[in-house]
Amino acid sequence: MLPEEIKKLIEAGLRDATVTIAGEDGRHFSAIVVSPVFTGKSRIEKQQLVYATLGNRIANGTIHAISIKAYTPEEWHQHNQEP
């Protein structure tokens, strides 16, 4: 699977999401997802929302592993302001 395909799946499933995907071997990926839908959610809840957009692709092995960092726009802004 290509990073761009994962990006499209996540963007289709989460409104107003900004998504960056890295991964070159086609099976192991990392994602940074910024969306207002994460407001008020715990870290686990945010990750569950992202996993849900990928359907059964993790269970069937299409995506072997994905590391997810999920932020609200405010959290992302703060994260990028820190030295």
HTML snippet that shows the backbone in 3Dmol.js (N, CA, C, O; Angstrom):
<script src="https://3Dmol.org/build/3Dmol-min.js"></script>
<div id="view" style="width:600px;height:400px;position:relative"></div>
<script>
const pdb = `
ATOM      1  N   MET A   1       0.845  -1.173   0.000  1.00  0.00           N
ATOM      2  CA  MET A   1       0.000   0.000   0.000  1.00  0.00           C
ATOM      3  C   MET A   1       0.891   1.237   0.000  1.00  0.00           C
ATOM      4  O   MET A   1       1.940   1.257   0.644  1.00  0.00           O
ATOM      5  N   LEU A   2       0.476   2.245  -0.710  1.00  0.00           N
ATOM      6  CA  LEU A   2       1.249   3.482  -0.799  1.00  0.00           C
ATOM      7  C   LEU A   2       0.817   4.477   0.278  1.00  0.00           C
ATOM      8  O   LEU A   2      -0.352   4.507   0.662  1.00  0.00           O
ATOM      9  N   PRO A   3       1.750   5.284   0.761  1.00  0.00           N
ATOM     10  CA  PRO A   3       1.401   6.298   1.763  1.00  0.00           C
ATOM     11  C   PRO A   3       0.246   7.189   1.311  1.00  0.00           C
ATOM     12  O   PRO A   3      -0.603   7.560   2.122  1.00  0.00           O
ATOM     13  N   GLU A   4       0.209   7.532   0.035  1.00  0.00           N
ATOM     14  CA  GLU A   4      -0.856   8.404  -0.486  1.00  0.00           C
ATOM     15  C   GLU A   4      -2.227   7.744  -0.356  1.00  0.00           C
ATOM     16  O   GLU A   4      -3.222   8.432  -0.129  1.00  0.00           O
ATOM     17  N   GLU A   5      -2.290   6.435  -0.494  1.00  0.00           N
ATOM     18  CA  GLU A   5      -3.562   5.720  -0.338  1.00  0.00           C
ATOM     19  C   GLU A   5      -4.059   5.803   1.105  1.00  0.00           C
ATOM     20  O   GLU A   5      -5.248   6.008   1.349  1.00  0.00           O
ATOM     21  N   ILE A   6      -3.151   5.644   2.044  1.00  0.00           N
ATOM     22  CA  ILE A   6      -3.512   5.743   3.463  1.00  0.00           C
ATOM     23  C   ILE A   6      -3.967   7.157   3.778  1.00  0.00           C
ATOM     24  O   ILE A   6      -4.958   7.354   4.482  1.00  0.00           O
ATOM     25  N   LYS A   7      -3.255   8.130   3.265  1.00  0.00           N
ATOM     26  CA  LYS A   7      -3.623   9.539   3.460  1.00  0.00           C
ATOM     27  C   LYS A   7      -5.048   9.787   2.990  1.00  0.00           C
ATOM     28  O   LYS A   7      -5.830  10.422   3.698  1.00  0.00           O
ATOM     29  N   LYS A   8      -5.392   9.301   1.818  1.00  0.00           N
ATOM     30  CA  LYS A   8      -6.744   9.499   1.276  1.00  0.00           C
ATOM     31  C   LYS A   8      -7.804   8.817   2.131  1.00  0.00           C
ATOM     32  O   LYS A   8      -8.884   9.373   2.329  1.00  0.00           O
ATOM     33  N   LEU A   9      -7.518   7.629   2.638  1.00  0.00           N
ATOM     34  CA  LEU A   9      -8.468   6.922   3.496  1.00  0.00           C
ATOM     35  C   LEU A   9      -8.747   7.708   4.777  1.00  0.00           C
ATOM     36  O   LEU A   9      -9.896   7.854   5.191  1.00  0.00           O
ATOM     37  N   ILE A  10      -7.686   8.207   5.390  1.00  0.00           N
ATOM     38  CA  ILE A  10      -7.849   8.950   6.638  1.00  0.00           C
ATOM     39  C   ILE A  10      -8.582  10.262   6.385  1.00  0.00           C
ATOM     40  O   ILE A  10      -9.485  10.624   7.139  1.00  0.00           O
ATOM     41  N   GLU A  11      -8.203  10.968   5.336  1.00  0.00           N
ATOM     42  CA  GLU A  11      -8.863  12.241   5.016  1.00  0.00           C
ATOM     43  C   GLU A  11     -10.345  12.029   4.690  1.00  0.00           C
ATOM     44  O   GLU A  11     -11.180  12.867   5.032  1.00  0.00           O
ATOM     45  N   ALA A  12     -10.670  10.926   4.039  1.00  0.00           N
ATOM     46  CA  ALA A  12     -12.070  10.641   3.716  1.00  0.00           C
ATOM     47  C   ALA A  12     -12.880  10.325   4.973  1.00  0.00           C
ATOM     48  O   ALA A  12     -14.077  10.605   5.029  1.00  0.00           O
ATOM     49  N   GLY A  13     -12.230   9.745   5.977  1.00  0.00           N
ATOM     50  CA  GLY A  13     -12.927   9.340   7.182  1.00  0.00           C
ATOM     51  C   GLY A  13     -12.979  10.375   8.284  1.00  0.00           C
ATOM     52  O   GLY A  13     -13.813  10.276   9.184  1.00  0.00           O
ATOM     53  N   LEU A  14     -12.100  11.370   8.232  1.00  0.00           N
ATOM     54  CA  LEU A  14     -12.049  12.398   9.276  1.00  0.00           C
ATOM     55  C   LEU A  14     -12.175  13.772   8.632  1.00  0.00           C
ATOM     56  O   LEU A  14     -11.323  14.193   7.849  1.00  0.00           O
ATOM     57  N   ARG A  15     -13.246  14.451   8.977  1.00  0.00           N
ATOM     58  CA  ARG A  15     -13.484  15.758   8.353  1.00  0.00           C
ATOM     59  C   ARG A  15     -12.392  16.759   8.728  1.00  0.00           C
ATOM     60  O   ARG A  15     -11.885  16.763   9.850  1.00  0.00           O
ATOM     61  N   ASP A  16     -12.056  17.578   7.789  1.00  0.00           N
ATOM     62  CA  ASP A  16     -11.087  18.662   7.996  1.00  0.00           C
ATOM     63  C   ASP A  16      -9.740  18.186   8.525  1.00  0.00           C
ATOM     64  O   ASP A  16      -9.052  18.928   9.225  1.00  0.00           O
ATOM     65  N   ALA A  17      -9.364  16.970   8.200  1.00  0.00           N
ATOM     66  CA  ALA A  17      -8.079  16.437   8.675  1.00  0.00           C
ATOM     67  C   ALA A  17      -6.947  16.854   7.750  1.00  0.00           C
ATOM     68  O   ALA A  17      -7.096  16.895   6.528  1.00  0.00           O
ATOM     69  N   THR A  18      -5.819  17.160   8.362  1.00  0.00           N
ATOM     70  CA  THR A  18      -4.571  17.348   7.638  1.00  0.00           C
ATOM     71  C   THR A  18      -3.729  16.131   7.986  1.00  0.00           C
ATOM     72  O   THR A  18      -3.491  15.848   9.161  1.00  0.00           O
ATOM     73  N   VAL A  19      -3.279  15.409   6.961  1.00  0.00           N
ATOM     74  CA  VAL A  19      -2.634  14.118   7.179  1.00  0.00           C
ATOM     75  C   VAL A  19      -1.272  14.077   6.497  1.00  0.00           C
ATOM     76  O   VAL A  19      -1.130  14.475   5.340  1.00  0.00           O
ATOM     77  N   THR A  20      -0.279  13.594   7.224  1.00  0.00           N
ATOM     78  CA  THR A  20       1.048  13.340   6.669  1.00  0.00           C
ATOM     79  C   THR A  20       1.382  11.883   6.962  1.00  0.00           C
ATOM     80  O   THR A  20       1.308  11.438   8.107  1.00  0.00           O
ATOM     81  N   ILE A  21       1.747  11.146   5.920  1.00  0.00           N
ATOM     82  CA  ILE A  21       2.082   9.733   6.059  1.00  0.00           C
ATOM     83  C   ILE A  21       3.508   9.509   5.580  1.00  0.00           C
ATOM     84  O   ILE A  21       3.912  10.022   4.537  1.00  0.00           O
ATOM     85  N   ALA A  22       4.261   8.745   6.346  1.00  0.00           N
ATOM     86  CA  ALA A  22       5.608   8.339   5.945  1.00  0.00           C
ATOM     87  C   ALA A  22       5.669   6.819   5.980  1.00  0.00           C
ATOM     88  O   ALA A  22       4.989   6.170   6.775  1.00  0.00           O
ATOM     89  N   GLY A  23       6.490   6.273   5.110  1.00  0.00           N
ATOM     90  CA  GLY A  23       6.680   4.821   5.066  1.00  0.00           C
ATOM     91  C   GLY A  23       7.067   4.414   3.666  1.00  0.00           C
ATOM     92  O   GLY A  23       6.371   4.734   2.703  1.00  0.00           O
ATOM     93  N   GLU A  24       8.158   3.720   3.551  1.00  0.00           N
ATOM     94  CA  GLU A  24       8.677   3.414   2.223  1.00  0.00           C
ATOM     95  C   GLU A  24       8.643   1.944   1.863  1.00  0.00           C
ATOM     96  O   GLU A  24       8.899   1.585   0.714  1.00  0.00           O
ATOM     97  N   ASP A  25       8.325   1.063   2.846  1.00  0.00           N
ATOM     98  CA  ASP A  25       8.358  -0.360   2.523  1.00  0.00           C
ATOM     99  C   ASP A  25       6.990  -0.925   2.144  1.00  0.00           C
ATOM    100  O   ASP A  25       6.871  -2.108   1.826  1.00  0.00           O
ATOM    101  N   GLY A  26       5.949  -0.069   2.179  1.00  0.00           N
ATOM    102  CA  GLY A  26       4.624  -0.509   1.786  1.00  0.00           C
ATOM    103  C   GLY A  26       3.851  -1.247   2.864  1.00  0.00           C
ATOM    104  O   GLY A  26       2.720  -1.665   2.621  1.00  0.00           O
ATOM    105  N   ARG A  27       4.428  -1.421   4.053  1.00  0.00           N
ATOM    106  CA  ARG A  27       3.743  -2.152   5.128  1.00  0.00           C
ATOM    107  C   ARG A  27       3.846  -1.478   6.485  1.00  0.00           C
ATOM    108  O   ARG A  27       2.988  -1.682   7.344  1.00  0.00           O
ATOM    109  N   HIS A  28       4.878  -0.682   6.689  1.00  0.00           N
ATOM    110  CA  HIS A  28       5.100   0.002   7.966  1.00  0.00           C
ATOM    111  C   HIS A  28       5.012   1.507   7.719  1.00  0.00           C
ATOM    112  O   HIS A  28       5.704   2.048   6.857  1.00  0.00           O
ATOM    113  N   PHE A  29       4.152   2.173   8.488  1.00  0.00           N
ATOM    114  CA  PHE A  29       3.896   3.587   8.235  1.00  0.00           C
ATOM    115  C   PHE A  29       3.871   4.371   9.534  1.00  0.00           C
ATOM    116  O   PHE A  29       3.698   3.813  10.618  1.00  0.00           O
ATOM    117  N   SER A  30       4.047   5.678   9.399  1.00  0.00           N
ATOM    118  CA  SER A  30       3.806   6.589  10.513  1.00  0.00           C
ATOM    119  C   SER A  30       2.882   7.683   9.991  1.00  0.00           C
ATOM    120  O   SER A  30       2.987   8.117   8.844  1.00  0.00           O
ATOM    121  N   ALA A  31       1.979   8.115  10.860  1.00  0.00           N
ATOM    122  CA  ALA A  31       0.993   9.117  10.465  1.00  0.00           C
ATOM    123  C   ALA A  31       0.960  10.250  11.475  1.00  0.00           C
ATOM    124  O   ALA A  31       1.029  10.032  12.684  1.00  0.00           O
ATOM    125  N   ILE A  32       0.855  11.450  10.959  1.00  0.00           N
ATOM    126  CA  ILE A  32       0.547  12.621  11.770  1.00  0.00           C
ATOM    127  C   ILE A  32      -0.788  13.118  11.249  1.00  0.00           C
ATOM    128  O   ILE A  32      -0.935  13.438  10.069  1.00  0.00           O
ATOM    129  N   VAL A  33      -1.763  13.176  12.155  1.00  0.00           N
ATOM    130  CA  VAL A  33      -3.115  13.566  11.762  1.00  0.00           C
ATOM    131  C   VAL A  33      -3.557  14.721  12.653  1.00  0.00           C
ATOM    132  O   VAL A  33      -3.517  14.625  13.880  1.00  0.00           O
ATOM    133  N   VAL A  34      -3.976  15.808  12.024  1.00  0.00           N
ATOM    134  CA  VAL A  34      -4.453  16.982  12.749  1.00  0.00           C
ATOM    135  C   VAL A  34      -5.904  17.213  12.330  1.00  0.00           C
ATOM    136  O   VAL A  34      -6.197  17.374  11.146  1.00  0.00           O
ATOM    137  N   SER A  35      -6.814  17.228  13.319  1.00  0.00           N
ATOM    138  CA  SER A  35      -8.221  17.422  13.001  1.00  0.00           C
ATOM    139  C   SER A  35      -8.972  17.975  14.203  1.00  0.00           C
ATOM    140  O   SER A  35      -8.689  17.601  15.341  1.00  0.00           O
ATOM    141  N   PRO A  36      -9.931  18.866  13.954  1.00  0.00           N
ATOM    142  CA  PRO A  36     -10.745  19.370  15.056  1.00  0.00           C
ATOM    143  C   PRO A  36     -11.650  18.288  15.659  1.00  0.00           C
ATOM    144  O   PRO A  36     -12.149  18.457  16.771  1.00  0.00           O
ATOM    145  N   VAL A  37     -11.864  17.204  14.953  1.00  0.00           N
ATOM    146  CA  VAL A  37     -12.691  16.120  15.472  1.00  0.00           C
ATOM    147  C   VAL A  37     -12.069  15.487  16.729  1.00  0.00           C
ATOM    148  O   VAL A  37     -12.766  14.813  17.488  1.00  0.00           O
ATOM    149  N   PHE A  38     -10.789  15.696  16.948  1.00  0.00           N
ATOM    150  CA  PHE A  38     -10.101  15.142  18.114  1.00  0.00           C
ATOM    151  C   PHE A  38     -10.332  15.947  19.394  1.00  0.00           C
ATOM    152  O   PHE A  38      -9.934  15.508  20.473  1.00  0.00           O
ATOM    153  N   THR A  39     -10.956  17.096  19.294  1.00  0.00           N
ATOM    154  CA  THR A  39     -11.167  17.950  20.457  1.00  0.00           C
ATOM    155  C   THR A  39     -11.923  17.192  21.544  1.00  0.00           C
ATOM    156  O   THR A  39     -12.981  16.615  21.294  1.00  0.00           O
ATOM    157  N   GLY A  40     -11.365  17.203  22.755  1.00  0.00           N
ATOM    158  CA  GLY A  40     -11.982  16.551  23.890  1.00  0.00           C
ATOM    159  C   GLY A  40     -11.750  15.052  23.965  1.00  0.00           C
ATOM    160  O   GLY A  40     -12.273  14.396  24.866  1.00  0.00           O
ATOM    161  N   LYS A  41     -10.982  14.501  23.047  1.00  0.00           N
ATOM    162  CA  LYS A  41     -10.716  13.061  23.005  1.00  0.00           C
ATOM    163  C   LYS A  41      -9.373  12.747  23.670  1.00  0.00           C
ATOM    164  O   LYS A  41      -8.443  13.552  23.637  1.00  0.00           O
ATOM    165  N   SER A  42      -9.295  11.557  24.271  1.00  0.00           N
ATOM    166  CA  SER A  42      -8.022  11.089  24.829  1.00  0.00           C
ATOM    167  C   SER A  42      -7.107  10.636  23.688  1.00  0.00           C
ATOM    168  O   SER A  42      -7.539  10.505  22.543  1.00  0.00           O
ATOM    169  N   ARG A  43      -5.863  10.404  24.018  1.00  0.00           N
ATOM    170  CA  ARG A  43      -4.903   9.926  23.014  1.00  0.00           C
ATOM    171  C   ARG A  43      -5.389   8.619  22.385  1.00  0.00           C
ATOM    172  O   ARG A  43      -5.294   8.436  21.172  1.00  0.00           O
ATOM    173  N   ILE A  44      -5.905   7.718  23.209  1.00  0.00           N
ATOM    174  CA  ILE A  44      -6.398   6.426  22.712  1.00  0.00           C
ATOM    175  C   ILE A  44      -7.606   6.625  21.802  1.00  0.00           C
ATOM    176  O   ILE A  44      -7.695   6.004  20.742  1.00  0.00           O
ATOM    177  N   GLU A  45      -8.534   7.485  22.210  1.00  0.00           N
ATOM    178  CA  GLU A  45      -9.725   7.740  21.387  1.00  0.00           C
ATOM    179  C   GLU A  45      -9.348   8.334  20.033  1.00  0.00           C
ATOM    180  O   GLU A  45      -9.949   8.001  19.013  1.00  0.00           O
ATOM    181  N   LYS A  46      -8.351   9.213  20.031  1.00  0.00           N
ATOM    182  CA  LYS A  46      -7.883   9.804  18.772  1.00  0.00           C
ATOM    183  C   LYS A  46      -7.342   8.712  17.851  1.00  0.00           C
ATOM    184  O   LYS A  46      -7.669   8.669  16.665  1.00  0.00           O
ATOM    185  N   GLN A  47      -6.507   7.829  18.412  1.00  0.00           N
ATOM    186  CA  GLN A  47      -5.930   6.748  17.607  1.00  0.00           C
ATOM    187  C   GLN A  47      -7.014   5.803  17.094  1.00  0.00           C
ATOM    188  O   GLN A  47      -6.940   5.333  15.959  1.00  0.00           O
ATOM    189  N   GLN A  48      -8.017   5.525  17.924  1.00  0.00           N
ATOM    190  CA  GLN A  48      -9.105   4.652  17.495  1.00  0.00           C
ATOM    191  C   GLN A  48      -9.866   5.255  16.326  1.00  0.00           C
ATOM    192  O   GLN A  48     -10.272   4.539  15.410  1.00  0.00           O
ATOM    193  N   LEU A  49     -10.060   6.567  16.352  1.00  0.00           N
ATOM    194  CA  LEU A  49     -10.732   7.224  15.238  1.00  0.00           C
ATOM    195  C   LEU A  49      -9.933   7.075  13.944  1.00  0.00           C
ATOM    196  O   LEU A  49     -10.502   6.846  12.877  1.00  0.00           O
ATOM    197  N   VAL A  50      -8.624   7.206  14.049  1.00  0.00           N
ATOM    198  CA  VAL A  50      -7.776   7.052  12.860  1.00  0.00           C
ATOM    199  C   VAL A  50      -7.791   5.601  12.377  1.00  0.00           C
ATOM    200  O   VAL A  50      -7.943   5.348  11.182  1.00  0.00           O
ATOM    201  N   TYR A  51      -7.634   4.651  13.295  1.00  0.00           N
ATOM    202  CA  TYR A  51      -7.674   3.235  12.918  1.00  0.00           C
ATOM    203  C   TYR A  51      -8.975   2.891  12.204  1.00  0.00           C
ATOM    204  O   TYR A  51      -8.971   2.118  11.245  1.00  0.00           O
ATOM    205  N   ALA A  52     -10.088   3.459  12.665  1.00  0.00           N
ATOM    206  CA  ALA A  52     -11.390   3.161  12.066  1.00  0.00           C
ATOM    207  C   ALA A  52     -11.440   3.552  10.586  1.00  0.00           C
ATOM    208  O   ALA A  52     -12.156   2.921   9.808  1.00  0.00           O
ATOM    209  N   THR A  53     -10.699   4.568  10.196  1.00  0.00           N
ATOM    210  CA  THR A  53     -10.708   5.000   8.793  1.00  0.00           C
ATOM    211  C   THR A  53      -9.985   4.002   7.883  1.00  0.00           C
ATOM    212  O   THR A  53     -10.159   4.026   6.664  1.00  0.00           O
ATOM    213  N   LEU A  54      -9.179   3.132   8.478  1.00  0.00           N
ATOM    214  CA  LEU A  54      -8.383   2.196   7.686  1.00  0.00           C
ATOM    215  C   LEU A  54      -9.104   0.867   7.447  1.00  0.00           C
ATOM    216  O   LEU A  54      -8.592  -0.011   6.752  1.00  0.00           O
ATOM    217  N   GLY A  55     -10.291   0.733   8.029  1.00  0.00           N
ATOM    218  CA  GLY A  55     -11.078  -0.481   7.821  1.00  0.00           C
ATOM    219  C   GLY A  55     -10.333  -1.716   8.271  1.00  0.00           C
ATOM    220  O   GLY A  55      -9.695  -1.715   9.324  1.00  0.00           O
ATOM    221  N   ASN A  56     -10.410  -2.770   7.478  1.00  0.00           N
ATOM    222  CA  ASN A  56      -9.786  -4.047   7.846  1.00  0.00           C
ATOM    223  C   ASN A  56      -8.354  -4.186   7.325  1.00  0.00           C
ATOM    224  O   ASN A  56      -7.789  -5.279   7.365  1.00  0.00           O
ATOM    225  N   ARG A  57      -7.775  -3.119   6.847  1.00  0.00           N
ATOM    226  CA  ARG A  57      -6.438  -3.202   6.235  1.00  0.00           C
ATOM    227  C   ARG A  57      -5.335  -3.585   7.229  1.00  0.00           C
ATOM    228  O   ARG A  57      -4.302  -4.122   6.828  1.00  0.00           O
ATOM    229  N   ILE A  58      -5.546  -3.316   8.503  1.00  0.00           N
ATOM    230  CA  ILE A  58      -4.575  -3.743   9.510  1.00  0.00           C
ATOM    231  C   ILE A  58      -4.812  -5.214   9.837  1.00  0.00           C
ATOM    232  O   ILE A  58      -3.868  -6.002   9.902  1.00  0.00           O
ATOM    233  N   ALA A  59      -6.079  -5.582  10.044  1.00  0.00           N
ATOM    234  CA  ALA A  59      -6.417  -6.970  10.380  1.00  0.00           C
ATOM    235  C   ALA A  59      -6.011  -7.951   9.280  1.00  0.00           C
ATOM    236  O   ALA A  59      -5.583  -9.068   9.572  1.00  0.00           O
ATOM    237  N   ASN A  60      -6.144  -7.539   8.022  1.00  0.00           N
ATOM    238  CA  ASN A  60      -5.808  -8.472   6.929  1.00  0.00           C
ATOM    239  C   ASN A  60      -4.345  -8.391   6.497  1.00  0.00           C
ATOM    240  O   ASN A  60      -3.929  -9.102   5.583  1.00  0.00           O
ATOM    241  N   GLY A  61      -3.552  -7.517   7.159  1.00  0.00           N
ATOM    242  CA  GLY A  61      -2.125  -7.461   6.879  1.00  0.00           C
ATOM    243  C   GLY A  61      -1.702  -6.529   5.766  1.00  0.00           C
ATOM    244  O   GLY A  61      -0.509  -6.414   5.486  1.00  0.00           O
ATOM    245  N   THR A  62      -2.657  -5.852   5.114  1.00  0.00           N
ATOM    246  CA  THR A  62      -2.290  -4.887   4.074  1.00  0.00           C
ATOM    247  C   THR A  62      -1.376  -3.818   4.661  1.00  0.00           C
ATOM    248  O   THR A  62      -0.384  -3.416   4.052  1.00  0.00           O
ATOM    249  N   ILE A  63      -1.735  -3.369   5.858  1.00  0.00           N
ATOM    250  CA  ILE A  63      -0.883  -2.461   6.630  1.00  0.00           C
ATOM    251  C   ILE A  63      -0.397  -3.268   7.831  1.00  0.00           C
ATOM    252  O   ILE A  63      -1.187  -3.639   8.700  1.00  0.00           O
ATOM    253  N   HIS A  64       0.881  -3.532   7.873  1.00  0.00           N
ATOM    254  CA  HIS A  64       1.423  -4.335   8.968  1.00  0.00           C
ATOM    255  C   HIS A  64       1.483  -3.537  10.263  1.00  0.00           C
ATOM    256  O   HIS A  64       1.150  -4.057  11.328  1.00  0.00           O
ATOM    257  N   ALA A  65       1.904  -2.282  10.180  1.00  0.00           N
ATOM    258  CA  ALA A  65       2.033  -1.446  11.371  1.00  0.00           C
ATOM    259  C   ALA A  65       1.916   0.015  10.989  1.00  0.00           C
ATOM    260  O   ALA A  65       2.392   0.447   9.940  1.00  0.00           O
ATOM    261  N   ILE A  66       1.265   0.770  11.874  1.00  0.00           N
ATOM    262  CA  ILE A  66       1.188   2.214  11.674  1.00  0.00           C
ATOM    263  C   ILE A  66       1.302   2.902  13.029  1.00  0.00           C
ATOM    264  O   ILE A  66       0.584   2.570  13.971  1.00  0.00           O
ATOM    265  N   SER A  67       2.200   3.848  13.109  1.00  0.00           N
ATOM    266  CA  SER A  67       2.386   4.671  14.299  1.00  0.00           C
ATOM    267  C   SER A  67       1.588   5.953  14.072  1.00  0.00           C
ATOM    268  O   SER A  67       1.754   6.621  13.052  1.00  0.00           O
ATOM    269  N   ILE A  68       0.726   6.291  15.023  1.00  0.00           N
ATOM    270  CA  ILE A  68      -0.167   7.434  14.837  1.00  0.00           C
ATOM    271  C   ILE A  68       0.104   8.493  15.893  1.00  0.00           C
ATOM    272  O   ILE A  68       0.147   8.209  17.090  1.00  0.00           O
ATOM    273  N   LYS A  69       0.287   9.716  15.422  1.00  0.00           N
ATOM    274  CA  LYS A  69       0.323  10.887  16.299  1.00  0.00           C
ATOM    275  C   LYS A  69      -0.848  11.759  15.856  1.00  0.00           C
ATOM    276  O   LYS A  69      -0.873  12.265  14.734  1.00  0.00           O
ATOM    277  N   ALA A  70      -1.815  11.926  16.753  1.00  0.00           N
ATOM    278  CA  ALA A  70      -3.034  12.654  16.425  1.00  0.00           C
ATOM    279  C   ALA A  70      -3.155  13.890  17.313  1.00  0.00           C
ATOM    280  O   ALA A  70      -2.970  13.821  18.528  1.00  0.00           O
ATOM    281  N   TYR A  71      -3.469  15.016  16.684  1.00  0.00           N
ATOM    282  CA  TYR A  71      -3.524  16.296  17.391  1.00  0.00           C
ATOM    283  C   TYR A  71      -4.768  17.078  16.982  1.00  0.00           C
ATOM    284  O   TYR A  71      -5.259  16.949  15.860  1.00  0.00           O
ATOM    285  N   THR A  72      -5.266  17.885  17.904  1.00  0.00           N
ATOM    286  CA  THR A  72      -6.219  18.922  17.523  1.00  0.00           C
ATOM    287  C   THR A  72      -5.395  20.035  16.864  1.00  0.00           C
ATOM    288  O   THR A  72      -4.174  20.059  17.018  1.00  0.00           O
ATOM    289  N   PRO A  73      -6.031  20.947  16.141  1.00  0.00           N
ATOM    290  CA  PRO A  73      -5.254  22.064  15.576  1.00  0.00           C
ATOM    291  C   PRO A  73      -4.516  22.865  16.653  1.00  0.00           C
ATOM    292  O   PRO A  73      -3.388  23.306  16.436  1.00  0.00           O
ATOM    293  N   GLU A  74      -5.149  23.049  17.806  1.00  0.00           N
ATOM    294  CA  GLU A  74      -4.509  23.799  18.897  1.00  0.00           C
ATOM    295  C   GLU A  74      -3.283  23.057  19.429  1.00  0.00           C
ATOM    296  O   GLU A  74      -2.235  23.659  19.662  1.00  0.00           O
ATOM    297  N   GLU A  75      -3.427  21.737  19.619  1.00  0.00           N
ATOM    298  CA  GLU A  75      -2.295  20.932  20.091  1.00  0.00           C
ATOM    299  C   GLU A  75      -1.152  20.962  19.090  1.00  0.00           C
ATOM    300  O   GLU A  75       0.013  21.053  19.475  1.00  0.00           O
ATOM    301  N   TRP A  76      -1.481  20.886  17.810  1.00  0.00           N
ATOM    302  CA  TRP A  76      -0.462  20.912  16.762  1.00  0.00           C
ATOM    303  C   TRP A  76       0.275  22.241  16.779  1.00  0.00           C
ATOM    304  O   TRP A  76       1.497  22.286  16.637  1.00  0.00           O
ATOM    305  N   HIS A  77      -0.473  23.318  16.953  1.00  0.00           N
ATOM    306  CA  HIS A  77       0.146  24.650  17.010  1.00  0.00           C
ATOM    307  C   HIS A  77       1.107  24.726  18.204  1.00  0.00           C
ATOM    308  O   HIS A  77       2.229  25.216  18.068  1.00  0.00           O
ATOM    309  N   GLN A  78       0.665  24.241  19.373  1.00  0.00           N
ATOM    310  CA  GLN A  78       1.517  24.250  20.563  1.00  0.00           C
ATOM    311  C   GLN A  78       2.739  23.354  20.364  1.00  0.00           C
ATOM    312  O   GLN A  78       3.852  23.719  20.745  1.00  0.00           O
ATOM    313  N   HIS A  79       2.531  22.201  19.777  1.00  0.00           N
ATOM    314  CA  HIS A  79       3.629  21.250  19.535  1.00  0.00           C
ATOM    315  C   HIS A  79       4.716  21.881  18.670  1.00  0.00           C
ATOM    316  O   HIS A  79       5.906  21.650  18.884  1.00  0.00           O
ATOM    317  N   ASN A  80       4.299  22.670  17.706  1.00  0.00           N
ATOM    318  CA  ASN A  80       5.265  23.283  16.793  1.00  0.00           C
ATOM    319  C   ASN A  80       5.859  24.578  17.318  1.00  0.00           C
ATOM    320  O   ASN A  80       6.773  25.133  16.708  1.00  0.00           O
ATOM    321  N   GLN A  81       5.353  25.066  18.438  1.00  0.00           N
ATOM    322  CA  GLN A  81       5.916  26.267  19.041  1.00  0.00           C
ATOM    323  C   GLN A  81       6.990  25.949  20.068  1.00  0.00           C
ATOM    324  O   GLN A  81       7.779  26.816  20.443  1.00  0.00           O
ATOM    325  N   GLU A  82       7.015  24.687  20.525  1.00  0.00           N
ATOM    326  CA  GLU A  82       7.990  24.308  21.533  1.00  0.00           C
ATOM    327  C   GLU A  82       9.382  24.168  20.917  1.00  0.00           C
ATOM    328  O   GLU A  82       9.518  23.703  19.786  1.00  0.00           O
ATOM    329  N   PRO A  83      10.422  24.573  21.666  1.00  0.00           N
ATOM    330  CA  PRO A  83      11.782  24.500  21.107  1.00  0.00           C
ATOM    331  C   PRO A  83      12.260  23.065  20.953  1.00  0.00           C
ATOM    332  O   PRO A  83      13.380  22.832  20.497  1.00  0.00           O
TER     333      PRO A  83
END
`;
const viewer = $3Dmol.createViewer("view");
viewer.addModel(pdb, "pdb");
viewer.setStyle({}, {cartoon: {color: "spectrum"}});
viewer.zoomTo();
viewer.render();
</script>
